[in-house]
């Protein structure tokens, strides 16, 4: 028999519920490219079509450890988003503007 997550956690102490909520919030703010695509319910094949590349190339993109910012911007925009970058320093956070493609 399946139960809702809320039913499983209803007896948890409030402190534990708050810790879990905080962790969930942090995890939503940090996603790998493939997790983002899946959360948006976009298949690799669909993203490949939007990027005018083949599906195996999307798989390779998602598994790369590093990529050019321009490539990342293209992928994010193909998923319907807009890429924003920030540079974080000890006491300062600066938004780095990317020149939009013409």
C-alpha positions as CSV (number, residue, x, y, z in Angstrom):
1,X,0.0,0.0,0.0
2,X,1.4,3.4,-0.9
3,X,1.3,6.4,1.4
4,X,1.8,10.1,0.8
5,X,5.1,11.5,1.9
6,X,3.2,13.9,4.2
7,X,1.7,11.0,6.0
8,X,5.1,9.4,6.6
9,X,6.5,12.6,8.0
10,X,3.6,13.8,10.1
11,X,5.1,12.5,13.3
12,X,8.5,14.0,12.7
13,X,9.6,16.7,15.1
14,X,9.2,20.2,13.7
15,X,13.0,20.7,13.7
16,X,13.5,17.7,11.5
17,X,10.8,18.9,9.1
18,X,12.5,22.3,8.9
19,X,15.9,20.7,8.2
20,X,14.4,18.6,5.4
21,X,12.6,21.7,3.9
22,X,15.8,23.6,3.9
23,X,17.7,20.8,2.2
24,X,15.0,20.5,-0.4
25,X,15.2,24.2,-1.1
26,X,19.0,24.1,-1.4
27,X,18.8,21.1,-3.8
28,X,16.3,22.9,-6.0
29,X,18.8,25.7,-6.3
30,X,21.5,23.4,-7.6
31,X,20.7,21.1,-10.4
32,X,22.9,19.3,-12.9
33,X,22.0,20.0,-16.5
34,X,20.3,16.6,-17.0
35,X,18.3,17.1,-13.8
36,X,17.1,20.5,-15.0
37,X,16.1,19.0,-18.4
38,X,14.2,16.2,-16.6
39,X,12.5,18.6,-14.2
40,X,11.3,20.6,-17.2
41,X,10.0,17.3,-18.7
42,X,12.1,17.7,-21.9
43,X,13.6,14.5,-23.4
44,X,17.1,14.4,-24.8
45,X,15.6,13.9,-28.2
46,X,13.4,17.0,-27.9
47,X,16.3,19.1,-26.7
48,X,18.5,17.8,-29.5
49,X,15.9,18.9,-32.0
50,X,15.7,22.3,-30.5
51,X,19.5,22.6,-30.6
52,X,19.7,21.1,-34.1
53,X,22.0,18.4,-32.9
54,X,21.6,14.6,-32.5
55,X,20.5,13.0,-29.2
56,X,23.9,11.4,-28.4
57,X,25.4,14.9,-28.5
58,X,22.9,16.0,-25.8
59,X,24.0,13.1,-23.7
60,X,27.6,14.1,-24.1
61,X,26.8,17.7,-23.2
62,X,25.1,16.6,-20.0
63,X,28.0,14.4,-18.9
64,X,30.7,17.0,-19.5
65,X,32.6,18.4,-16.6
66,X,33.2,21.7,-18.3
67,X,31.7,23.7,-21.2
68,X,31.9,27.1,-22.7
69,X,29.4,29.7,-21.3
70,X,28.1,30.3,-24.8
71,X,27.2,26.6,-25.2
72,X,25.5,26.5,-21.7
73,X,23.5,29.6,-22.7
74,X,22.3,27.9,-25.9
75,X,21.2,24.8,-24.0
76,X,19.4,26.8,-21.3
77,X,17.7,29.0,-23.9
78,X,16.7,25.9,-25.8
79,X,15.0,24.7,-22.6
80,X,13.1,28.0,-22.4
81,X,15.3,29.7,-19.8
82,X,17.7,32.6,-19.6
83,X,21.2,32.1,-18.3
84,X,22.4,34.5,-15.6
85,X,25.9,34.4,-14.0
86,X,27.1,35.9,-10.8
87,X,30.6,36.3,-9.5
88,X,30.7,35.9,-5.7
89,X,33.4,37.4,-3.6
90,X,33.9,37.4,0.1
91,X,31.6,40.5,0.7
92,X,30.3,41.1,-2.8
93,X,28.1,39.5,-5.5
94,X,28.2,40.9,-9.0
95,X,25.9,39.8,-11.9
96,X,28.0,39.2,-15.0
97,X,26.1,40.3,-18.1
98,X,26.3,38.1,-21.1
99,X,25.9,39.8,-24.5
100,X,22.8,38.3,-26.1
101,X,23.3,36.6,-29.4
102,X,22.3,38.7,-32.4
